[in-house]
Amino acid sequence: MKGSMRVAGAMATMAVALSLLGASEAAAQQPTLPAEVQEWLERDQARRWAAMIAEGDSLFNSGSCARCHGQAGSGGRNGPDLADANWVQSDGSLEEIRRTIFWGVRRELFSDPAWRFEMNPGGGLDLAWEQYASLAAYVWSLSNETGLLGR
Ligand code: HEC
């Protein structure tokens, strides 16, 4: 009786050890990069993020978007304020903002039927895939901390 309990105990210990081993094996598959490389990549990411916002800014404010949504998305006669963190077409996440920009907003989906014109897919602009992301980054940045200096 005592002996079999010891065996069971040993087996349980082994199972725990094996599962820990599994977890550490999984962690080992994630390469641990040298700190210098890690920092360098993070700086590169911050630079790419800033570049996306800058590109979105110029697309938005020189393109059709600002004509309806106002300069810097401050709201216009033909489009709502995009800087007020009040979202009617989505939850305001980067991904969903991009989806709204990609598909546009058909009249039957308006939150307010008083809007005169539909928003065409891509705001009617002929956009490359990366430009949807840049526009989403810019619109998102109007009502969120970007993590970048000065914003
Ligand atoms: C013809 C006018 C027009 C143009 C051009 C236009 N929009 Fe819109 N946009 C609208 C209208 C109208 C809505 C829907 C408002 C509603 O449902 O109340 C909207 C909604 C949105 C939303 C969703 C807002 C929310 O609260 O969820 C985003 C984001 C957006 N537009 C971004 C853009 C971007 C970026 C561009 C340029 C690529 C653009 N729009 C071009 C009229 C326009």
Residues whose N, C-alpha, C, O or C-beta is under 5 A from the ligand:
A	BS01	HEC	S64 C65 C68 N78 G79 P80 N86 W87 V88 Q89 S90 I97 T100 I101 V105 L109 F110 S111 D112 W115 F117 E118 M119 G122 G123 L135
